[in-house]
Amino acid sequence: MRRFPLRSRPRRFPPRRRQGIILFVVTVVIAALALGGMSLLALMRVELEATQHRLDDLDLTNTSRSAAALTVAISGMTPDERARLGGIYDNRALFCNRVVLPMADGGTGAAFSILSPRLEAERGGVRYGLVNESTRLNLAALLEWDKEAPGTAKETLMRLPGMTSVMADSLLDWIDLDEATRPDGAEASYYASHRLTYSPRNAIPISLDEILLVRGITRYQIYGTDTEYNYSGGARDRSTAAAAERESGPIGSLGTSAANARGMRGGVVGVPDGDVDTEVTIPWSRLLTVFSAERDVDPQGRTKIDLNEKDLRFLYDELDAALGRQTAAFVILCRQYGPVPAAGGGTPAEPKEDAIDFGLPARWTFETPLDIAGVFVRAGGKVYASPISDRRESVTALFEFLDYASVGPSAVIAGRVNVNEAPRAVLDLVPGLDSTAVTRILDSRPTPGRPVPKANRHAAWLFADGIVDLEQMKRLWGKLTTGGDVFRAQIVSFSETSGAARRAEIVVDASVIPPRQVFYKDLTMLGRGFSDDVLLGRGTAGSGFAPTQIGTLRQDALPAGAPNEDYRLPSDDPFQSIEELTPR
């Protein structure tokens, strides 16, 4: 029998394990999940903000497109149709703080304002409206004027503020058709010698910014001290530009030095040589353009009658329908025999159709429609007097003739300066207008923003008012106009909720049908540009902003004989009437 000891053996326990390891692992996992969740939440927040920013940007982009579409539609209207909406010069009701995308809760969403520089304020100031490009000098007109009188183009350019002989000749070399270098100019060989990758276009630039490539021309000449492009040019901008000029000469210039900058005082009153920081020169962007044009149409919107039409029978029928048989017969006799200045004794006969031999070819052409005023024609042993008088007190018949008559087959005329709206600095550039005549024009012409009276509907009102004589008016006829169908504006779309904004400058050509946008320049990179007071129409004193109340026309602003109901805003919201006035 086997015996067992009474003393028990020691019990063997398994090795002791570490306590809390599971809790630590769980904590780490939870922390990792929390961090991952927080990262995901942060990423989602960034994505949400990016999406919202993108949506705001799309809203502003579409708002800008809406503003551009409005500008195109209004540009294509007739002057009377635009007058019914309150005009396009300074119209707060139509162009200021127009909400396109309202908020769901009724708040203000994306809106736009359409702004332009105030023409009569050379030191700055804005208005709600469009700029008629015919209020500026078209570079293409310079070449035409130079053909008439060689040297006129450079003489005109030298009147620009800050212009030098190098800049003027180089600019003309850039736009003329030949490769001949002017005395102080620059053609392809000059740019090649400076290892530049471009050469003169030898044509009119596609935009005014292109002339920054021209020898000697800098941003300062084109935009002045208006670095933010908001039509202000404040003291801060002036001091910044002046400091840059003093340190390194005109920024971006080619072939110029700081010494040439001292010649930039042209157009600045009371400024010593070199002290360009004490006054504001008028930037060339306010004075020059490459887009101005106008439709040469009669009051019914049809192309005017070409007085130099080769088919005399066809010309007679057109003139007869528009102006009557007497005027039609005299024009045909003029084309066949040519005018003479005096009757030479005897009583002039009345021109009639039976005095015309349509088999006789034309041997004389009209230089201007004014050539018909006060002249005589000798034909078949008789003397015929013009039905259009050359006396200032009898210009009604002349203006009616000018409503329908032209001297070219083209339906569009480019480059003429609008004598009713152009600022003094532009009128001073027109050959044939001295300072006395310009002063009288400014004192006599209609107020900007109001409908043009019938007495001022043609540039010949300068003759009617005695500012120039008939011969001077004939020489000015191809240079001056009272119309213009190309318009420029700066569009600012903004959101009060997000504070975001987009800015652009556009040009609309309404000399063609349908109107088309021919220029777009994104200015968003320059910032908002304008204060909330300006964008929302809350102008304050001292801000450089002076809002006007031309949106609703008064009786004294209407054309003679115009009924009130034809020139009153149809409702508080002018947009309600745009659809019915938009050309189709």
Buried (B, 14 or more C-beta within 10 A) or exposed (E): EEEEEEEEEEEEEEEEEEEEEEEEEEEEEEEEEEEEEEEEEEEEEEEEEEEEEEEBBEBBBBBBBBBBEBBBBBBBBEBBBBBBBBBBBBBBBBBBBBBBBEEEEEEBBBBBBBBBBBBEBBEBBBBBBBBBBBBBBBBBBBBBBBEEEEEBBBBBBBBBBBBBBBBBBBBBBBBBEEEEBBEBBBBBEBBEEEEEEEBBBBEBBEBBBBBBBBBBBBBBBBBBBBBBBBBBBBEEBBEBBBEBBEEEBBEEBBBBEBEBBBBBBBBBEEBEEBEBBEBBBBBBBBBBBBBBBBBBBBEEEEBBBBBBBEEBEEBBEBBBEBBEBBBBBBBBBBBBBBBEEEBEEEEBBBBBEEBBEEEBEBEBEBEBBBBBBBBBBBBEEBBBBBBBBBEEEEBEBBBBBBBBBBBBEEBBBBBBBBBBBBBBBBBBBBBBBEEEBBEBBEEEBBEBBBBBBBBBBBBBBBBBBEBBEBEBBBBBBBBBBBBBBBBBBBBBBBBBEBEBBBBBBBBBBBBBEEBBBBBEEEBBEEEBBBBEEBBBBBBEEEBBBEBBEBBBBEEEBBBEEBEEEEBBBBEEEBEEBBEEBBEE
